[in-house]
Amino acid sequence: MSEYLIDHLTRCIVQSLPEQQRALYKYVIDREDLLADKVATPGEFMSLLETDQTYQKAADHFGMTWLELLQSLKKIEEHIADCIERMVNEVSWTDCTHLINKEGQQMFYVDLPRIDHPTC
């Protein structure tokens, strides 16, 4: 499965989360992304994450303890992973190369599952 498709599905799933979960997840991910842009290695990222106190700041922002924040994030990330796994299994690819005459290119129709599935 392409990284682009996984990223697209992830964004759609995050948008379908309840408002509080979506806000929490986006708040933390946006801050992690800002820190990741400043470093070159995973070790530097972890060190900066600790000194920046990203998770404590997020917990304070949402009126949670650090542990409550981490538990909430874990639950959200598990939900996203479960939805992506289900959706990836439901994606269907139809080869349409014969319908569109482009030299040396394959063309596919990708049928994506609905995001508003009861489990997602």
N, C-alpha and C positions, 0 to 999 in steps of 0.2 A: 504494500500500500504506500502511496506517495506521501512524503512529509507534508506537502501542501494540503492534501486531502485530510490528513490527521489534524493539521492546524485548523483547517476550516471547520471540521466536526467539533473540535474542542471549543472554538469560539461560539459556535451555535449552541452547544450544550451549556456553556457558561451563561450565555444570554437567556437561556430558559430556566436558570436557577431562580429560586425565590429571591426577592430583592436583597434581604439581609445577607444571604449566602453569597450572592453575586458581588455585592459591595465589598464584603470581607475578602473574598478570593481575589478580586481585581486590585484591591488596595495592596495586598501583600505581593502579588505577582508584579505589579507595576514597580514597587520599590525594589524587589529582587532584580528586576530587569535593569533598573537604573544602576544598581551596584555592579551587576555583571558587566555592564559597559565600561566600567572603570578599571577592571582587572584583566589579567592575561591567563591566569590559571585557576583551576578549581580550588586549590589551597588558598590562594589570595582571596577568592570570593568568600570562602567560609570564614576566613579571618576578618574580612571587612563586614560580613554579615553579623558577626559577634560584636565587633567594636561599635558598629552603627546601632546596635540594639533594635534592629528592624522589627522583630517579633514582639518585643516589649512595647515598642511604640504603637504597633498595630493593636495589641491587646488593650493598651490605654485608650486608644482612639475609639474602640468599640465597647469599652466598659467591661472588659473581660480580664480574667487572669491569664497569665502566659500559658498555663496548662490548658485552660478552656479554649484559647485561640488555637493551639496546636491540635487539640482533639477535633475542633471544628474544621480546620484545614484538612486534616487526615480524612474526615468523613466526606468532605466535598471532593477531594482528589480521588477517593475510592469510587464515589458516585460517577465522576467524569470517566475514570478508567473503565468501569463496568459498562457505561453507555457507549464508549468508543468501541469496546470489544464487541458488543452486540451489534452496533451499527456497521462495523467493518465486515462482520459476518453476513450482513444483509445487503451490502453494496453489490450491485450487479453491473458488469461491464459487457456492453454489446459492441462487437467489432463492426464498425460502419465504414471501413476503409473502401469497400467496393462501391459505396454510395457517393463518396467524395473523392474525386480523382486528383490527388496531390502526389507528385512524384516522390517516392521513397518515404512517405509519411503514413503512419497508421492513424486512424481516427476511431475513437471510441465514444459511445454514449454511456455516461455513468449515471446510473439510477441510484440516488441517495435515499436512505430511509428517512422517514419523518422524525423530526426532533421531538415532537410533542407526544411521543410514545409514552404510555403510562409509567414505564420504568425509568424514563429519562426526563 
